[in-house]
Amino acid sequence: MKLYISLNHDEIQEQIPYAVVAETMSRSVWNTSKRKRLMKQYFTESEIEAIYRLHRQAYSWYLVKGVPDEVKMTLNTYELWHRLASFCCML
């Protein structure tokens, strides 16, 4: 059984580091061999697939549509957002 959390607009802006993810994954540092090697060390293959989905979502929230009024996500996805943000800051 998966646990889900629901976040409203303000909570998303405060708790989900979508701007960091969108900015970092759009920069040239993202297309380096170093990043690819580190990513394989820090994340599993299934997490890497989810990360690219999160990037599309972050880009949409940050530059296209804006943050939605409400979002439901699993706790694993919530944790992945924060792990990905930490990884982006490390680059």
N, C-alpha and C positions, 0 to 999 in steps of 0.2 A: 504494500500500500504506500503510495506516494503522498507526502505532505505538501500542501500548496500554501503559498502566502499571497495575499492580495494587497497591492499598494495603490494608493491614490496618487494624483498628479504631484502633489507636494512631496510625498514620501519618495516617489521615484526620483525627483530632482535632488533630494537630500541623500538618498541611500544607494542609488545605482550610478556608478561612475561611467555613464555612457559617453560623456564628452571626452574623457581621457582615452577611452577605447577608440572612438571615432577619429580623433586627432592623430593618435599614434599609429593606427593601422593605415592611415592615409599618407603618412610621411615616408620618405625614402628609406629611413632606418628599418622599416618593416620588410623591405625587399632584399635583405642581406642574408648571407650564409650563416652568419653568427646567430641571427634571430631564429633561423630555421633549426639549427642545431640545439639551441637552448630550448626552443619550444618542444622538441621531441623529448627532452629531458624532464620538463616540468609538467607536460600534459600527455594524456593517453590519446590514441587515435580518435576515439569517439568524442573526446573533449575537444580535439582540434576541429573536428567537423562542426561541433556545436559553436565553437568560437567564431567561425566564419558566418554562421547564422546570427550570432550576437552582433557581429560587426555590421551586417546589413541593417539590423534593428537599431543599433546605436547611430549609424549614419542617418537613417530615416528620422529618428527622434531629434537628432542634433541639427541637421541641415535641411531636411525636406518638410516633414509634417509637424514636427514638434512633439512634445511628450503627451501621451494619451491621458485621458482622465483616470483610467484604472487599468492595472495589469495584474494578471494572475501568473505565478510561476512556481516551479518546484523549489524546494530548499537547495537542491543540487545546482540548479541554474543560478540562484541567488549567490551561492558560494562561488560559482564559476565566474560570475561578473567581477567579484572582488579579487579572485586569484588572477584573472586576466588583467585587471587594472594594476595590480602589483607587478605583474610581469611587464606591462607596458612602461611603468615607471622605472623599472630596472634597465630598460634599453637606453 
